[in-house]
Amino acid sequence: MPTTVITGANRGIGLELAAQCLKRGDTVIAGCRSPGDAHELMGLAPERILELDVGDEASIASFARSIEGPIDLLINNAGTSASNLGLSRDRAGVMDAPIDVTLDLIRINGLSAASVTRNLVDCLEAGSQVANITSQIGSMVVGANFNDLPYATSKAVMNMVTVQLASQLKDAGISVVAFHPGWVRTDMGGSGADLSVEESAQGILATMQTFEHADSGSFLRWDGSVHPW
Ligand SMILES: NC(=O)c1ccc[n+]([C@@H]2O[C@H](COP(=O)([O-])OP(=O)(O)OC[C@H]3O[C@@H](n4cnc5c(N)ncnc54)[C@H](OP(=O)(O)O)[C@@H]3O)[C@@H](O)[C@H]2O)c1
């Protein structure tokens, strides 16, 4: 049975990824900030639910120490928005956004993918895969017109982390890929978004099942199509 580790697995896309991985028979290790409150996740009965705050290095290290591996698929999904950090949308633009909030979001949404992967690298082996759930907003072409400095820069950092990890882990046979999950109906995406969590998660998991190691370092959409950087 493949082992899949998912961060931010208590709601939204992460919860649905956990549900679909469990349905297909994976052993799922789920990370979330408040395991005691993760009632929907508990209802899915994954192998383990571990505490993980991806904005906190000590929490990431403790999470990783609890996992023995090998891990077949690591999904760096946890992420948030500047508004969740208390910044109103009208103050998030490049001319206004406080640098401290921007740096906080870069740590949570971007650098955490490097930290979680580094901390778990001993559990990864040839054939293991890392999927980073980024956003099209992190691309230079789409992000240019999305005036939210913290979110856009944080996902641009995740994209850079993806290509650097892919480069460093290529010879070890470990694939790393960045996914734009689509505009998805979650707390973050809102009820008017294009895709259901089921469609997004199904596409990401199906794409990873046929993913070729030679394509490590790619930026893909949930449906497997290539996204421009
Ligand atoms: N929905 C979209 O349209 C969309 C589009 C592009 C990219 N994305 C990306 O997709 C990923 C999942 O988003 P979503 O739509 O499912 O959002 P969501 O419903 O808001 O869920 C976000 C998840 O991330 C967790 N999280 C937030 N900060 C965390 C932290 N510091 N440590 C650990 N977990 C943390 C949340 O846990 P708590 O319950 O503890 O807050 C929650 O489980 C994110 O990386 C997001 O940026 C989403």
The ligand as a Gaussian input file, in Angstrom:
#p B3LYP/6-31G(d) Opt

LIG

0 1
 N       -9.158000      27.111000      -3.521000
 C       -8.540000      27.645000      -4.590000
 O       -9.199000      28.169000      -5.512000
 C       -7.040000      27.606000      -4.680000
 C       -6.453000      28.105000      -5.858000
 C       -5.074000      28.071000      -5.992000
 C       -4.305000      27.506000      -4.993000
 N       -4.886000      27.025000      -3.856000
 C       -3.999000      26.438000      -2.837000
 O       -4.482000      25.151000      -2.490000
 C       -4.097000      24.845000      -1.146000
 C       -5.344000      24.410000      -0.368000
 O       -6.257000      25.495000      -0.384000
 P       -7.806000      25.345000      -0.051000
 O       -8.551000      26.021000      -1.123000
 O       -8.127000      23.961000       0.324000
 O       -7.868000      26.312000       1.229000
 P       -8.619000      26.188000       2.603000
 O       -9.932000      25.523000       2.432000
 O       -8.554000      27.552000       3.190000
 O       -7.684000      25.174000       3.447000
 C       -6.370000      25.528000       3.757000
 C       -5.732000      24.406000       4.548000
 O       -4.394000      24.793000       4.861000
 C       -4.241000      24.746000       6.273000
 N       -3.282000      25.709000       6.787000
 C       -3.313000      27.061000       6.691000
 N       -2.255000      27.584000       7.332000
 C       -1.566000      26.530000       7.853000
 C       -0.391000      26.414000       8.633000
 N        0.312000      27.486000       9.026000
 N        0.024000      25.180000       8.981000
 C       -0.656000      24.089000       8.606000
 N       -1.794000      24.131000       7.890000
 C       -2.230000      25.349000       7.523000
 C       -5.633000      25.019000       6.842000
 O       -5.683000      24.596000       8.194000
 P       -6.521000      25.397000       9.337000
 O       -7.914000      24.814000       9.307000
 O       -5.773000      25.103000      10.580000
 O       -6.515000      26.846000       8.946000
 C       -6.444000      24.170000       5.875000
 O       -6.354000      22.804000       6.211000
 C       -3.459000      26.117000      -0.587000
 O       -2.059000      26.008000      -0.639000
 C       -3.956000      27.209000      -1.536000
 O       -3.080000      28.303000      -1.588000
 C       -6.242000      27.057000      -3.681000

